[in-house]
């Protein structure tokens, strides 16, 4: 569900004097290991669409490739900044858009690998390179001469006769320089550079520490009888995980980077459920993988940086560049949703408690109050009672290949006329990665889609979309995108059967992929998903609707052994169950979104130190009214990677999912009133929204499509938060 932006020299937006630029060039060149122009990391790939030549890449060469790329880019920037010719749109703005191609390619490849398939060497290089990249960004964006050329063009923009996209490009560059601190005094620029350097190191360390903590937090089970409730395949997966850790004869339940864990839905052993839950929620607090100090330090430096830039806090600084614009707008939206969500969650808890009491009475045992590690287990039973089905009934109908080809791809074909050809001769960065060529409605090539759906110990948790290559008419490039999920890989020879949540996630992430693939912009700065965080989740959340569209569902929900369609009555129950447990789901999400705002709406002197992180978290959730004991936050601060594991990421922006969902549910409503799964409707959405990237203001795009401003009614109805 997370979008990871490809590394670009404009990713951070923060800068040096002309002399410092020259010194940086000289220093980089002196330290650079010599790489041949024909080296796989230096020469543009000759594979279709510029797909990286993964098989030829050596991890150890990335450090030298980064040094080479930064030095090359600095030469280009120095040439632009100190050109003797008067500043023009072509020799300044266009020149900056074209510069740094090597750094873009190296950074995109490296960023993808460290997220999806990392190792100790890549981790070392990432830690060593992060502060250098931060300094490099500063060297670009804090240069007075370069900013002078951009500012001069901005001041006379009305006389330049630029088309609308070019004018927007100039305005965005000018704003980026201002938000980067281009007008700060030299002493403050020095402080800013040091803050950016510190943040690059701290966020990289947080990311790597969380991954280690996830792996270390896995729960070891000594007896197979404790695994009662798991299927034979799931027990085999747990045994294989133990074998990989040299724990033959035992079983290991691995963790995902969320608070709740999937096995809690089906494990009958309450003691083991509690062990798994506590292993999950105590990650990062104490021990060798403690992240409390990291979270505190990151938040404090962000707040200090915001004040240096003239803002009261990091949230105010960040949100100025989002569609929400202000913390007040975010607070108002979240506070309106929270009471209804918590009230629904408490009603759901009462239902669960009645079931627990009834079962205890029937068994002649003492009852107990529902706890967080009980919720999913008993909620699944309530769902079975209400809708007379469970995940075990539906999973045989959700085999991975059927879901991908007959569901995700089928919907894209019906809506947009796309077709997909698997290119087995093209390899990914890991053997299970699959590569598909995407063919447009007129038969022309659109780009490449990679899917990496299986969980690995060296892969971060969650689900996300990345770009290896971004579309740009200026550069003549097409999109190469990848979707990452974390589905447990079954034993060899066994089918991959998905839960409905995993099916929904596959459609969600493919919405991001389509946003990237459909991009049809001139400038790389505006390409695809390079939009505000609180808009980027809109196309993905909208695309979820096709997972439950009756026509799409009927096409992919077929038994993996017999090919029989899912019975209509079971399909109806799956559809009817979509509003079930929404009080819980909304509350756990809102708790995380509000926790994010609590961290980032504070001034530096109010940021809690490491010893008080847990206390601060509890107080923040109480103050927001989402501290219902049975519903934990989707993430605790110590493993909240969305907001702490990158210099930008979703910090002060985790609210974006529900902000975007308002637009998504409005779009679902629009389709429902315009004929649904129809090619004309898909082409209209593509033309009005999905192809535009950030070349037009996002809310303008939405209103041009929808015919008016966003309406929260469809969202509240979808989540069952209205009577």
C-alpha positions in Angstrom: 0.0 0.0 0.0 3.0 2.1 0.2 4.5 4.1 -2.7 8.2 4.3 -2.7 9.5 7.1 -5.0 12.5 6.3 -7.2 15.6 8.0 -6.0 16.2 11.3 -7.8 18.5 14.2 -7.1 15.3 16.2 -6.3 14.0 13.7 -3.9 15.0 15.6 -0.8 15.0 19.2 -2.0 17.6 20.7 0.2 22.0 23.0 -1.1 26.0 24.9 -1.4 28.0 27.8 -2.9 29.6 27.6 -6.3 32.9 26.9 -4.7 31.3 24.1 -2.7 29.9 22.6 -5.9 33.4 22.6 -7.4 34.9 21.1 -4.3 32.2 18.4 -4.2 32.9 17.5 -7.8 36.6 17.2 -7.1 36.1 15.2 -3.9 33.7 12.8 -5.6 36.0 12.3 -8.6 39.0 11.7 -6.3 37.2 9.0 -4.3 35.5 7.3 -7.2 36.5 3.8 -8.2 37.0 3.7 -11.9 34.0 2.1 -13.7 34.1 1.5 -17.4 31.6 3.4 -19.5 30.4 0.0 -20.6 29.8 -1.2 -16.9 26.3 -2.6 -16.4 25.6 0.2 -13.8 26.9 3.0 -16.0 25.7 2.2 -19.5 22.0 2.5 -20.2 20.4 -1.0 -20.5 19.7 -2.3 -23.9 16.9 -4.5 -22.7 13.3 -3.6 -23.6 12.2 -0.4 -22.0 15.5 0.0 -20.2 14.8 -2.9 -17.8 18.0 -3.3 -15.6 20.3 -6.2 -16.4 19.8 -7.7 -13.0 21.8 -10.8 -13.6 25.0 -8.8 -14.4 24.8 -6.5 -11.4 27.3 -6.9 -8.6 26.3 -5.4 -5.3 29.8 -4.4 -4.5 29.8 -2.0 -7.5 27.0 0.2 -6.3 29.2 2.4 -4.1 31.4 3.3 -7.0 28.4 3.7 -9.3 26.9 6.3 -6.9 30.1 8.2 -6.7 30.4 8.3 -10.5 26.8 9.3 -10.9 27.0 12.1 -8.3 30.1 13.5 -9.9 28.6 13.4 -13.4 25.5 15.1 -12.2 27.4 17.7 -10.3 29.3 18.6 -13.5 25.9 19.0 -15.3 24.5 21.2 -12.6 27.7 23.3 -12.4 27.4 23.9 -16.1 23.8 25.0 -15.8 24.5 27.3 -12.8 27.5 29.0 -14.3 26.5 29.3 -17.9 27.5 32.6 -19.4 24.3 32.7 -21.4 21.3 34.5 -19.9 18.8 32.1 -18.2 16.2 30.6 -20.5 13.6 27.9 -19.9 15.6 25.6 -22.1 19.1 26.1 -20.7 18.0 26.1 -17.1 14.7 24.3 -16.3 14.8 21.8 -19.2 18.5 21.3 -18.6 17.9 20.4 -15.0 15.2 17.9 -16.0 17.6 16.2 -18.4 20.5 16.1 -16.0 21.2 13.3 -13.6 20.1 10.5 -15.8 22.8 8.2 -14.5 22.0 9.0 -10.9 18.3 8.3 -11.5 19.1 4.9 -13.0 21.5 3.9 -10.3 19.3 5.2 -7.5 16.1 3.6 -8.8 17.8 0.2 -9.1 19.5 0.4 -5.7 16.4 1.7 -3.9 14.3 -1.2 -5.3 16.9 -3.8 -4.3 17.3 -2.6 -0.7 13.5 -2.7 -0.2 12.8 -6.0 -1.9 16.0 -8.1 -1.9 18.6 -6.6 0.4 21.6 -8.2 2.1 24.4 -7.1 4.4 26.5 -5.6 1.5 23.6 -3.5 0.2 22.8 -2.5 3.8 26.4 -1.3 4.3 26.4 0.6 1.1 23.0 2.2 1.9 24.3 3.4 5.3 27.5 4.8 3.7 25.8 6.4 0.8 22.8 8.0 2.4 24.6 11.0 3.9 26.5 11.5 0.7 23.3 11.6 -1.3 21.9 14.1 1.2 24.9 16.3 0.8 24.6 16.0 -2.9 21.0 17.2 -2.9 22.0 20.1 -0.7 24.8 21.0 -3.1 22.2 21.3 -5.9 19.4 23.0 -4.0 21.3 25.4 -1.8 23.3 27.0 -4.6 22.6 30.8 -4.8 23.6 31.1 -8.5 21.4 28.2 -9.7 18.5 29.6 -7.7 19.1 33.0 -9.1 18.6 31.7 -12.6 15.4 29.9 -11.6 14.1 32.9 -9.7 14.8 35.2 -12.7 12.7 33.0 -15.0 10.0 32.7 -12.4 9.7 36.5 -12.1 9.1 36.9 -15.8 7.1 33.7 -16.3 4.1 35.6 -17.7 6.2 36.8 -20.7 7.8 33.4 -21.6 4.9 32.1 -23.7 5.1 28.6 -22.0 2.5 25.9 -22.5 0.6 25.0 -19.3 2.8 22.0 -18.4 6.0 23.9 -18.9 4.7 26.9 -16.9 3.8 24.5 -14.1 7.3 22.9 -14.2 8.9 26.3 -13.8 6.6 27.2 -10.8 7.2 23.8 -9.2 11.0 24.2 -9.5 10.8 27.6 -7.9 8.7 26.3 -5.1 11.1 23.4 -4.5 14.0 25.8 -4.2 12.1 27.9 -1.7 11.0 24.9 0.4 14.6 23.6 0.2 15.9 26.7 2.0 17.3 28.6 -1.0 16.7 31.9 0.7 18.2 31.0 4.1 21.3 32.8 5.3 24.5 31.0 4.8 24.8 30.0 8.5 21.3 28.5 8.4 22.1 26.6 5.2 25.0 25.0 7.0 22.6 24.0 9.8 20.2 22.6 7.3 22.9 20.5 5.5 23.8 19.0 8.9 20.2 18.2 9.7 19.7 16.5 6.3 22.8 14.5 6.8 21.7 13.3 10.2 18.2 12.5 9.0 19.6 10.4 6.1 21.6 8.4 8.5 19.0 8.0 11.1 16.2 7.0 8.8 18.4 4.5 7.0 19.3 2.9 10.4 15.6 2.8 11.4 14.7 1.0 8.2 17.5 -1.6 8.6 16.8 -2.1 12.3 13.1 -2.6 11.9 13.8 -5.3 9.3 16.2 -7.1 11.6 13.7 -6.8 14.5 10.9 -8.3 12.3 13.1 -11.3 11.6 14.4 -11.6 15.2 10.8 -11.3 16.6 9.6 -14.6 14.9 7.9 -16.9 17.4 9.5 -20.4 17.8 7.0 -23.2 18.5 8.1 -26.5 20.0 5.0 -28.6 19.5 2.9 -29.0 16.4 -0.2 -29.4 18.6 0.1 -25.7 19.5 -0.5 -24.9 15.8 -4.0 -26.3 15.8 -6.0 -24.2 13.4 -3.3 -23.8 10.7 -3.7 -25.8 7.5 -1.3 -28.5 6.6 0.3 -26.1 4.0 0.6 -23.4 6.6 2.3 -25.8 9.1 4.7 -26.8 6.3 5.6 -23.2 5.8 6.2 -22.8 9.5 8.4 -25.9 9.5 10.4 -24.6 6.4 10.9 -21.3 8.2 12.3 -23.2 11.2 14.6 -25.3 9.0 16.0 -22.1 7.4 17.0 -21.0 10.9 18.6 -24.4 11.7 15.7 -25.2 14.1 14.8 -28.6 12.6 12.0 -30.3 14.5 10.4 -26.9 15.5 8.1 -24.5 13.8 8.5 -20.7 13.3 5.8 -18.1 12.9 7.3 -15.2 11.1 6.1 -11.7 11.6 4.9 -9.0 9.2 5.6 -5.3 9.9 2.1 -4.6 11.2 0.7 -4.9 14.7 -1.7 -7.7 14.1 -0.5 -10.9 12.4 -2.4 -13.1 10.0 -2.1 -16.4 12.0 -4.1 -14.8 14.9 -7.2 -15.3 12.8 -6.9 -19.1 12.9 -4.7 -20.2 15.8 -6.8 -21.9 18.4 -4.2 -21.9 21.1 -4.9 -18.7 23.0 -1.5 -18.7 24.8 0.3 -18.9 21.4 -1.9 -16.1 20.0 -0.8 -13.9 22.9 2.9 -14.8 22.4 2.6 -13.9 18.7 0.8 -10.6 19.5 3.3 -9.6 22.2 6.3 -10.5 20.0 4.8 -8.2 17.4 4.0 -5.2 19.6 7.2 -5.2 21.7 9.5 -5.0 18.7 11.8 -2.0 18.8 11.4 -1.5 22.6 14.7 -2.5 24.3 17.1 -5.1 23.2 19.5 -5.1 20.2 16.9 -3.8 17.8 15.6 -0.9 19.9 14.3 2.0 17.7 12.9 4.3 20.4 16.0 6.6 20.3 15.9 6.6 16.5 12.2 7.6 16.3 12.7 10.4 18.9 15.8 11.7 17.2 14.2 11.7 13.7 11.1 13.5 15.0 13.1 16.1 16.8 15.4 16.9 13.9 12.5 17.2 11.5 10.8 19.6 13.9 14.1 21.7 14.2 14.4 21.7 10.4 10.8 22.9 10.0 11.4 25.8 12.4 14.6 26.7 10.6 12.5 26.9 7.5 10.0 29.2 9.2 7.3 26.7 10.1 6.1 25.8 13.6 6.4 22.0 13.1 7.2 19.3 10.6 3.5 18.6 9.8 2.9 22.3 8.9 5.9 22.2 6.6 5.0 18.9 4.9 1.3 19.6 4.5 1.8 22.9 2.7 2.9 20.8 -0.3 0.0 18.3 -0.1 -3.6 18.7 -1.1 -4.7 19.0 2.5 -2.6 22.1 2.9 -2.8 22.4 6.7 -2.7 20.2 9.9 -6.1 21.7 10.8 -7.7 20.2 7.7 -6.2 16.8 8.5 -7.2 17.0 12.2 -10.7 18.0 11.3 -11.2 15.1 8.9 -9.7 12.5 11.3 -11.6 13.8 14.3 -14.9 13.5 12.4 -14.2 9.9 11.5 -12.8 8.7 14.9 -16.0 8.7 17.1 -18.1 6.7 14.6 -15.2 4.3 14.0 -14.6 3.7 17.7 -18.4 3.4 18.4 -18.6 0.7 15.7 -15.5 -1.1 17.1 -17.1 -1.2 20.5 -20.3 -2.7 19.1 -18.2 -5.3 17.3 -16.4 -6.0 20.6 -19.8 -6.6 22.3 -20.6 -9.2 19.6 -17.3 -10.9 20.1 -17.7 -10.9 23.9 -21.1 -12.5 23.7 -19.6 -15.3 21.6 -16.7 -15.8 24.0 -19.1 -15.9 27.0 -21.4 -18.4 25.2 -18.6 -20.7 24.3 -17.2 -20.6 27.9 -20.6 -21.3 29.3 -21.1 -24.3 27.0 -17.7 -25.7 27.9 -18.2 -25.1 31.6 -15.0 -22.9 31.8 -14.4 -19.4 33.0 -14.9 -16.7 30.4 -12.4 -13.9 29.7 -12.5 -10.4 28.4 -11.6 -10.1 24.7 -8.0 -9.0 24.2 -6.3 -7.7 21.0 -4.8 -11.2 20.4 -8.4 -12.6 20.5 -10.1 -10.2 18.2 -9.2 -11.7 14.8 -9.9 -15.2 16.0 -13.3 -14.6 17.3 -14.2 -12.0 14.7 -13.7 -14.7 12.1 -16.2 -16.9 13.9 -18.7 -14.0 14.1 -18.3 -13.5 10.4 -18.8 -17.2 9.8 -22.0 -17.1 11.8 -23.3 -14.0 10.0 -22.2 -14.9 6.5 -21.8 -18.7 6.8 -18.3 -18.8 5.2 -14.7 -18.6 6.3 -11.4 -18.0 4.6 -10.8 -21.7 4.2 -13.8 -21.9 2.0 -12.9 -19.1 -0.3 -9.1 -19.5 -0.6 -9.2 -22.4 -3.1 -11.0 -20.0 -5.4 -8.2 -17.4 -5.1 -5.2 -19.1 -6.7 -2.5 -16.6 -7.5 -2.3 -17.0 -11.3 -6.1 -16.9 -11.6 -6.2 -13.7 -9.5 -3.5 -12.1 -11.6 -4.5 -13.0 -15.1 -8.2 -13.5 -14.8 -8.8 -10.8 -12.2 -6.2 -8.0 -12.1 -5.3 -8.1 -15.8 -8.9 -8.9 -16.9 -10.2 -5.8 -15.3 -7.5 -3.7 -16.9 -8.3 -5.2 -20.3 -12.1 -4.5 -20.0 -11.6 -1.0 -18.7 -8.6 0.2 -20.7 -8.1 -2.3 -23.5 -4.7 -3.4 -22.1 -3.2 -6.9 -22.8 -0.3 -8.6 -21.0 2.4 -10.8 -22.4 4.7 -12.6 -19.9 8.4 -12.2 -21.0 10.0 -15.2 -19.5 13.3 -14.4 -21.3 13.5 -11.2 -19.1 14.6 -12.0 -15.6 14.0 -10.1 -12.4 16.3 -9.5 -9.4 15.0 -12.7 -7.8 13.8 -16.0 -9.4 10.2 -15.6 -8.3 9.9 -12.1 -9.9 7.8 -12.2 -13.1 8.0 -9.7 -16.0 5.1 -8.8 -18.2 5.1 -6.5 -21.3 2.0 -4.3 -21.2 0.4 -3.7 -24.6 -1.8 -0.6 -25.1 -5.3 -0.5 -26.6 -4.0 0.3 -30.0 -1.4 -2.5 -30.0 1.6 -0.3 -29.1 3.9 -1.1 -26.3 3.1 0.7 -23.0 5.8 -0.5 -20.7 6.8 -3.4 -18.4 5.1 -4.7 -15.2 7.1 -6.8 -12.7 5.4 -8.6 -9.9 7.1 -9.7 -6.7 4.4 -11.2 -4.6 6.2 -13.5 -2.2 7.5 -12.7 1.3 11.3 -13.1 2.1 13.4 -12.5 5.2 15.4 -9.9 3.3 12.3 -8.0 2.1 10.6 -5.3 4.0 7.0 -5.8 5.2 3.8 -4.6 3.6 3.0 -4.0 0.0 4.1 -1.3 -2.4 4.8 -0.1 -5.9 8.2 1.1 -7.2 9.4 2.4 -10.6 12.6 1.3 -12.3 12.0 3.7 -15.2 9.6 6.6 -15.3 7.7 7.7 -18.4 8.7 11.0 -20.0 8.3 12.3 -23.5 11.2 14.6 -22.9 13.5 11.7 -22.2 11.7 9.2 -24.5 11.1 6.7 -21.8 8.3 4.3 -21.0 7.4 3.1 -17.5 8.9 0.0 -15.9 7.1 -0.6 -12.6 7.0 -3.3 -10.0 4.4 -4.4 -7.4 5.6 -5.9 -4.2 3.4 -8.0 -1.8 4.4 -10.3 1.1 2.4 -13.5 0.5 3.8 -16.6 2.2 5.4 -18.8 -0.4 4.0 -22.4 -0.2 6.2 -25.5 -0.3 7.4 -26.5 -3.7 4.7 -28.0 -5.9 1.8 -26.5 -3.9 -0.5 -23.8 -5.2 -0.4 -20.2 -3.8 -3.9 -19.7 -2.4 -4.7 -16.1 -1.3 -6.9 -14.7 1.4 -9.4 -12.1 0.2 -7.3 -9.4 1.9 -4.4 -10.4 -0.3 -6.5 -10.4 -3.4 -7.7 -6.9 -2.5 -4.1 -5.8 -1.9 -3.1 -7.1 -5.4 -5.8 -5.0 -7.0 -4.7 -2.0 -4.8 -1.1 -2.2 -5.8 -1.9 -2.6 -9.5 -3.8 0.7 -9.3 -0.5 2.3 -8.4 1.1 0.4 -11.3 -1.5 1.7 -13.8 -1.0 5.2 -12.5 2.7 4.8 -13.5 2.1 2.9 -16.7 -0.6 5.4 -18.0 1.6 8.4 -17.4 1.7 10.6 -20.5 3.6 13.7 -19.5 6.5 15.7 -21.0 8.6 16.1 -17.9 9.9 13.4 -15.5 9.2 15.6 -12.5 5.5 15.1 -13.2 5.6 11.4 -14.2 3.1 8.9 -12.9 2.9 8.6 -9.1 5.0 11.8 -8.5 2.0 13.4 -6.9 1.2 14.5 -3.3 1.0 11.6 -0.8 -2.7 12.4 -0.1 -3.5 12.0 -3.8 -1.2 9.1 -4.8 -3.3 6.5 -2.9 -6.5 7.5 -4.8 -5.9 5.5 -8.0 -4.9 2.4 -6.0 -7.8 2.6 -3.6 -10.2 3.1 -6.5 -8.8 0.1 -8.3 -9.8 -2.1 -5.3 -13.4 -1.9 -6.4 -12.8 -4.3 -9.3 -11.8 -7.1 -6.9 -15.5 -7.4 -5.8 -17.1 -6.3 -9.1 -19.4 -9.3 -9.9 -18.2 -9.6 -13.5 -14.5 -9.5 -12.5 -15.0 -11.8 -9.5 -16.8 -14.3 -11.5 -14.0 -14.4 -14.0 -11.2 -15.1 -11.5 -12.8 -16.8 -8.5 -12.5 -20.4 -9.8 -11.5 -23.4 -7.9 -7.8 -24.1 -8.5 -8.4 -27.9 -8.8 -11.7 -28.3 -10.6 -12.0 -24.9 -12.4 -15.5 -24.6 -11.0 -16.7 -21.1 -10.5 -17.2 -19.9 -6.9 -20.9 -20.7 -6.0 -23.1 -17.7 -6.4 -24.3 -17.9 -2.8 -20.7 -18.0 -1.5 -19.8 -15.0 -3.8 -22.7 -13.1 -2.4 -21.5 -13.7 1.1 -18.0 -12.5 0.2 -19.5 -9.3 -1.1 -21.9 -8.8 1.8 -19.1 -9.3 4.3 -17.1 -6.3 3.0 -18.6 -4.0 5.7 -17.9 -6.5 8.4 -15.4 -5.5 11.1 -15.0 -2.0 9.6 -15.2 -0.4 13.0 -12.0 -2.3 13.9 -10.3 -1.7 10.6 -11.0 2.0 10.6 -10.1 2.5 14.2 -6.7 0.7 13.9 -5.9 2.8 10.8 -7.0 6.1 12.4 -4.9 5.4 15.5 -1.8 5.1 13.3 -2.7 8.2 11.3 -3.3 10.2 14.5 -0.1 8.9 16.0 1.8 10.2 13.0 0.2 13.6 13.4 0.9 13.6 17.1 4.6 13.1 16.5 4.9 15.7 13.7 2.7 18.5 15.0 5.1 19.0 18.0 7.8 21.7 18.3 11.3 20.4 19.0 11.2 20.9 22.7 8.1 18.8 23.1 9.3 15.7 21.3 9.5 12.8 23.8 12.9 11.2 24.5 13.5 7.5 24.0 12.4 6.6 27.6 9.0 8.2 27.1 8.1 7.0 23.6 5.6 4.4 24.9 4.0 6.9 27.3 3.8 9.5 24.6 2.1 7.1 22.3 -0.5 6.1 24.9 -1.3 9.7 25.7 -1.6 10.7 22.0 -4.1 7.9 21.4 -6.1 8.8 24.5 -6.2 12.5 23.5 -7.4 11.5 20.0 -10.2 9.3 21.4 -8.9 6.1 19.8 -7.4 4.3 22.8 -9.9 1.5 22.8 -7.9 -1.3 24.5 -9.1 -4.1 22.2 -8.1 -2.3 19.0 -4.3 -1.5 18.8 -2.8 1.0 16.4 -2.0 -0.6 13.1 1.6 0.4 13.8 3.4 1.3 16.9 6.0 4.1 16.8 8.9 1.6 17.1 8.1 -0.1 13.8 6.1 2.6 12.0 8.2 2.4 8.9 5.9 4.5 6.8 6.9 7.6 8.8 10.4 6.9 10.1 12.3 4.8 7.6 13.1 7.5 4.9 13.9 11.1 4.7 10.5 11.9 3.1 8.2 8.9 3.1 4.8 9.3 4.7 5.9 11.4 7.7 2.9 13.6 8.6 1.2 12.0 5.7 -0.2 8.6 6.8 -3.6 10.2 6.8 -3.3 10.2 3.0 -4.9 6.7 2.7 -8.3 7.8 4.1 -8.0 11.3 2.5 -7.5 9.6 -0.9 -10.2 7.1 -0.1 -12.8 9.8 -0.2 -11.8 10.4 -3.8 -11.7 6.6 -4.5 -15.2 5.9 -3.1 -16.6 8.9 -5.0 -15.1 7.4 -8.2 -16.6 4.0 -7.3 -20.0 5.8 -7.0 -19.4 7.5 -10.3 -18.8 4.2 -12.0 -21.9 2.8 -10.4 -24.0 5.5 -11.9 -22.3 5.4 -15.3 -22.5 1.8 -16.3 -19.7 0.2 -14.2 -17.0 -1.9 -15.9 -17.1 -0.2 -19.3 -14.4 0.7 -21.7 -15.6 4.2 -22.3 -15.6 4.8 -18.5 -12.1 3.5 -18.2 -10.8 5.6 -21.1 -12.4 8.7 -19.5 -10.7 8.1 -16.2 -7.4 7.5 -17.9 -7.7 10.7 -20.0 -8.9 12.9 -17.1 -6.7 11.6 -14.2 -4.5 8.6 -14.6 -2.4 9.9 -17.6 -1.8 13.3 -16.1 0.7 12.6 -13.3 1.4 15.9 -11.5 1.2 18.0 -14.6 -2.1 19.5 -13.3 -3.2 20.3 -9.8 -4.6 17.0 -8.4 -7.9 18.3 -7.1 -8.5 20.0 -10.4 -8.0 16.6 -12.1 -10.5 15.0 -9.8 -13.1 17.7 -10.1 -12.7 17.6 -13.9 -13.4 13.9 -13.8 -16.1 13.8 -11.1 -17.9 17.0 -12.1 -17.6 18.6 -8.6 -15.7 18.6 -5.3 -15.1 15.4 -3.2 -18.0 14.1 -1.1 -17.3 12.0 2.0 -20.7 10.3 1.9 -19.7 7.3 -0.3 -16.7 6.6 2.0 -18.8 6.6 5.2 -21.3 4.3 3.5 -18.6 1.9 2.2 -17.1 1.6 5.7 -20.4 1.2 7.4 -19.9 4.4 9.5 -23.4 5.7 8.8 -26.7 4.5 10.2 
